[in-house]
Amino acid sequence: MKNFFKAKLLYCALLTFCFAMVTVCSGKVYASGFALYEWSARGNALGGTLVARADDPSAVAYNPAGITQLNGTQTLAGFTTLTLTNSLITNYGGDEKNESLKEQYYLAPHAYLTHQINDNAWFGLGLYSKYGLGTKYSETWRGRYSSYDTSIETYSVNPNLAYKFNKYFSAAIGMELMYVKADLRCKRDPTGVNNPDSSGATDIDQRIRVDGITPGFNAALRVTPNDQWAIGFVYRSQMNHHAKGDVTYDSPAGISSPLYFNDTNVTMAMSTPNTYSIGVAYKPFENFSIEGDAIFSQWSSFKNLSYRFESATAIGRKEADVAKKWSDVWRFQLGVEYSPVEDLDLRVGYVYDQSPIRDGYEDYMMPTNDRQIISTGVGLHFGETVLDLSYSYLWMKDRKIEARAGSGVLDTTSTNNQSHMFAASLKCTF
């Protein structure tokens, strides 16, 4: 028995470590704005409604005050895969043209560890992604002077301490270190004409690559007035990111790059918002629960995407601020879980997620609008091990984008915005 316990401990620790490594090496992802909530297969199936439930190790991401429900030491690790489609109809000089995202598959991993220190105190550690985006078009498409290949990736390490004051009230506080990595590519026309219908044969390729680490913090509460009701509240702080790297220019073969296209170092600054989550769960029967959540994100803090160059570049200056002026938004979630037999959980969820991008500030980095998600999934129990599987379908409203002089953005209709998401998580208790 002791050897079995050691083997299981080693297996679960190894699994968590492997997924943590995958997190560091994984690709970009895509979201409304660019906030992500795909933090576990069970959470995905329930539309993210683990703010009040918060009763497995992924509570570190959803509501760390909930880890006071978890006995002993537990791990949970897994991933979400995303497939994306998006079509654009661009209009230039009255001529419409159909464009589309290149087919892409992305991975969003997650890994959690919780440990009961004593009857009142718990430790939790999470590795997951809170923000990300990825869009990729042909290098010769009409919107290339705005962007044609965009990636912003974030990976958070989030340790938490939780304290159970009594059977009714738990609280948690944690710190977060977020690694941010961006790779942004667009084309520059050395003649300054920026004709989107040109062949692009003389275009200069501009590439900005930056990364950095930003600190933040979180606080959480969970209240259980009785065995049937639970209320959760989570605050996660705004983060002001300053990622450093370089900008490079690449000319087509046989074409000399103009002298004013200068490779140089750059700092990119942006803010991600304060978020406030509240959830209410009701469990009328031992095998049935329902939860509704509301999440408020203060995206108004994202006023600009700022660049500071070490020397003048193709834009002819050392500073550039791209106005964003996003709006504060809400996300609403509903999830139902039912266990018809002892070792099987059935789940469904629904999400309505507002877009923070105001009219007049859209671009091709994030061609997005309000989105909805429907989801389903199962939990399969094998003793102290649980396998969670989920499928989610996301769709967005079509959106009209008006041309903006000097930005590379044309009159555009964004349509057929969809994503299919499959997720798997494995939980171990020992």
N, C-alpha and C positions, 0 to 999 in steps of 0.2 A: 504493500500500500504506500509506503514511504517513497519507493522508487517511482510508483505511478504519479504521485503528487509532484515529485521533482521533474519528471518528464513533462507533465502538463504545465508546470510553471515555466520551464524552459521553452516549451512550444509557444505559449502565449506571449512570453517576452520577445521571442524571436519574431513572431508574427507582427507584433507592434513595431519592432525595430525595422522590419522589412518595409512596412507601409510608410513609416516615417521617412525612410530613404526614398521611396517612390514619390512621396510628397515633394522632396527637394528636387527630384529629377523630372517631374511631370510637366505636361504641356499646359497651354493657356486654356481658359474657359470663358464662358459668355453669359451675360445676365442682363436684367433690366437695370438701367444705369450700368453699374458693374458690381453690385452687391450680390453675394452668393449666400445661400442658405442650405445647400446640399451637404449636410454634415454627418449623415448616417442613412443607411437604407431604411431603417424604421422611421426616422424623422422624415425622410422623403415621402414614404408611403402615407404618413399622417399629415402631409402638408406642412410640416415643420412644427406641429403642435406638441412640442415637448417642453414648453416654457413652464407650464403648471405640473404636468406629469413628471418630467425630469427624473425618470426612474431607471435609467441605464447609464453606462459610462459616458455616452455622448452628451449627457447633461452638462459636462464641462463647457460645451459650446452653446447649448440651448439655455441652461439655467444652472450654474454650478452650485447653487444652494441645495439643489436636489440630490447631490451625491451623498447627503447624509442618510439616504434611504438604502444605500448599497453596503452590504455586509462584506467584511474581509477585503480581499484585493481582487479587482476585476479589470479586465481589458476588453476593448472593442476596437476593431480595425477593419477597414474596407475601402471602397472606392465607388464613385459615380462616374459612369461614362456618358458623354453627351454627343449626339449627332445634330448638326445644325443645317438649316436651310434659310435663305433670305434672297428675295429677288428685288431688284431695283429697276425702275423705268426712269431713265434720265432724258431730259428735254433740253436740247441746245439748238437755238435758232429755229425752233418749231419742229425739229427732227427728233422723234422719240427712238430710244434704243433700249433693249432689254439687257440688263446686266445681272449677275448673280454671284453670291459667295462661292468660292471654291469649296468643294466637299471636304468637310473636316470632322475629325473625331478627337474629342478631348477627354482628359482624365482628371478627376478631382478626388484625391485620396483623403482619408481621415484616419486618425489613430488616437486612442484615449487610454489612460491608466488612472484608476482610483484606488485609494488605500485608506482603510479605517484605522486611524491612529489609536483611538480609544472610544469610549461610549459617547463622547461629545464632539470629537474632532476628526475631520477627514482631509485628505490631500487628493487633489485631482490635477492631471496634466493632459492637455489637448494639443494635437498637431493637426491643423486644418487650414482651409483657405476661406477668407471672408470676402475678397474682392478679386475680380479677374475679368478679362475680356480678350477676345481674339476675333479679328476679321481679316480676311484675305481675299483680294480680287486679282484679276489679271494685271500685269505691270503696264499694259497699254490701255486699260479701261478709262472711260471718260473722267472719272473722279480721282485719277492718280495724282493730280496736283494738290489734292487734300490729303489723301492717304490711299495706299493699296495693300499694306500689310502691317497690322497693328497687334501688338501683344502687351498686355499688362498682367503680370502674375504677382500674387501675394501669398505668403505662407506664414502662419502665425504659430508661435509657441506660447501656450497660455497656462501657466501654473496657477492653481487656486488653493486657498484654505477655506474650508467650510466648517461652521460650528452649529451644533444642534442645541438650542437653549432648552427646549422641552419638546414634547410630542406635537406641539402646535406650530412651532416657529423655528426656522433655520435661516442662516445668512452665510454669505460667502463674499470674499474679496480676492481679486487676482490681478496679476500684471500680465501684459502682453508685449511680446517682441514680434514685430511684423517685418518680414523681409519683403521688399518691393523690388521687382525687376521689370523694366520696360524695354521694348524693342519696337521702334516706330519708324516706318519707312514711307516715303512719298517721292514724287518726281519733281524736279526743278527744270524749267525751260530756260536755258541760258540767254535766249532772245527776249524773254519777258512777255511773250505773246500769250502763252498758256492756252493754246488752241486744243481743246479736248479731243477734236477729231483728227489731229495730226497723227502721223505714224509713230511719233515718239522716238524716232531714230536718234535724235540729238539730245534727248532728255538726260539730265544728270540725276543719278540716284542719290538721295539723301537718306542716311540712316542714323538714328539717335539710339544709343544703347546706354542705359543707366541702371544702377541698383543702389540699395541702401537699406538700413535697418532703423525702424521707428518704434519708440516705446509708447505704451498706452496702459489703461487699467480698466477694470470692470468691478461692479458690485451687484449683488443679487440677493433676493429674499424669496422664501417659500413659506406660505401659511396654509395650515390644514385645520380649519375650524372643527371638522369632524371626519369620519371615515369616508364620506361620500364626496366632499368638496376639497379642492386644492386651488390655491391662487399663487401665481409666480410673477415676479417682477425682476427685470434685468436692465442695468445701465452699462453701456460700453462707450468709452470716451472717444472724442474726436482725436484724430491723429494728423499731425502736420508733417508730411513727408518731404525729405530733401535727398533725392537720389542723384548720385554723381556718376559720370561716365564720359562719353565722347560723341561727337558728331563727325561723320565721315561722308565724303562725296566720291562717287565712282562714275567716271565718264565712259561712254561706249567706246569700244575698240576703234582706234584710228582717229578719235576726236579728242583734241586737247581740252582739258578743263580750264575754264577762265580763271584768272588769278584770284578773283574774289570768292571762289568756292574754296574755303579754307577748312581743312580738318582742324578740330580744336576740342578742348575739354568743355563740358557743359554740366550744369546742375539743373535738374528738373524739380519743381516744387508743386505740390498739390495737397489738398486736404480731404480726408475721409471723415464721415460725420459722427456726431453723437447719435447713438440709437437708444431707444427706450422700448422695451418689450413688456407686455402684460398678457397673461394667459389665465383662463379660468377653466378648470376641468371638473366634470361631474361623473361620478361612478355609481349609478343606481344599483348595479349588480356587481358581484365579484368578477364576472367575466365580460363586462361591458363598460366602456368609458367613452366620453365625448369631450372634446376641448375646443374652445375658440380663443384665438390670439389676435392681438393688434400690435404692430410694430411701427413706431414713428422714427423716421430718419431725417436728421437736420442737414439735408444736402445743400441748403443755402450757404453752408460754409465753403462749398466748392465753387468759388467765384472765378478763379482763373487757373489755367495750366501754364505755369511760368517757366521760362528758360533763361538761364544766365550763362552766356558763352564767354570763354576766356579771351577770345579774340573775335573780331568781326567775321561773320560767315556770309553765306550766299544771300542772306536777308539784308546785309549791309549794315548791321548793328550788333551790339553785344547783348541786347536784351530783347525778349519777345514775350508778351502775355497774350494767351489765347483766352478770350472771354468765355466763360461757361455760364455763370449766374443761374445755377440749378435751383430747383424749388424743393422745399420740404415735402415729404410724401409719406403715405401710409401703405402698409401691407396688412392684409386681413387673411387669416388662416382658419380652417376648420378641419378637424380630424376625428375619425371614429375607429375604435378598436374593439374587436369581438373575438372571444376565444370559445368556439363551439365545443372543443374537446381540450383535454389537459395540455397537450403538447403542440397545439396549433393556434396561431393568432392570425386573424384576418383584419386588414386595414384598408381604409379609403381616406382620401384627403382632397381638399380644394383650396386654392390660393387665388386671391386677386391682389396684384402688385402694381402700384402706380409708378409711372415713369417720372423721374425728376427733371428730365430735359425739357426746357421751355421752348416754345415756338420761336424760331429765329436764331437758335443756338445749336441746332442739330449739325452733325457732321457724319462722315462715313466711318469714323472710329467706333461709334456706338449708334447704329441705325435702329433705334428702339422706340417702343411706345408702351402703354399699359399692357400688362400681360396677365394671362390666366393659366393656371396649372390644375389638371386633375391627376390623381395618383392612386395607386393601389399597391398592395404588397402582402407578404406573408411572413410570419415568424415560425421557425421550426425548432423545437426544443429537443435536445439530446442530453438529458441529464443537466449538468451545469454549463453546457455549451449551447448557444443559440445561434442559428443561421437566419439572418434577415435578408429578404430579397424584395426589390421594389421596381416598379415601372411608373414613369411620369411623362405626361404629354403636355408641352407648353406651347401656347400660341399667343401672338401679339396682334393688336389692332394695326391696320394699315395706317400709314402716315404720309402726309404731304410735306415736302421740304422745299422751301423757297431758296433760290439762288442768292448767294452773297458775294459781291464783287471782291476780288482779291483773295478769297478763301479757298478757291478750287471747288466749292460746293455749287452744284447746278440745281435747277428745278428738277425735283426727284420725287417719285412715289415709291415708298418702301412697302413691300407686300410679301405675302407668303412667308412670314416669320414664324418658324416652328422649331421645336427641339424635342427629341426623344431621349429620355434619360433612364438608364438602367443602373441599379445599385445593388451592392452586396456588402454585408457586414458580418463579422463573426465575433461573438461575445464569449469570453471565458471567465469563469469564476473559480477562485481557488483560495 
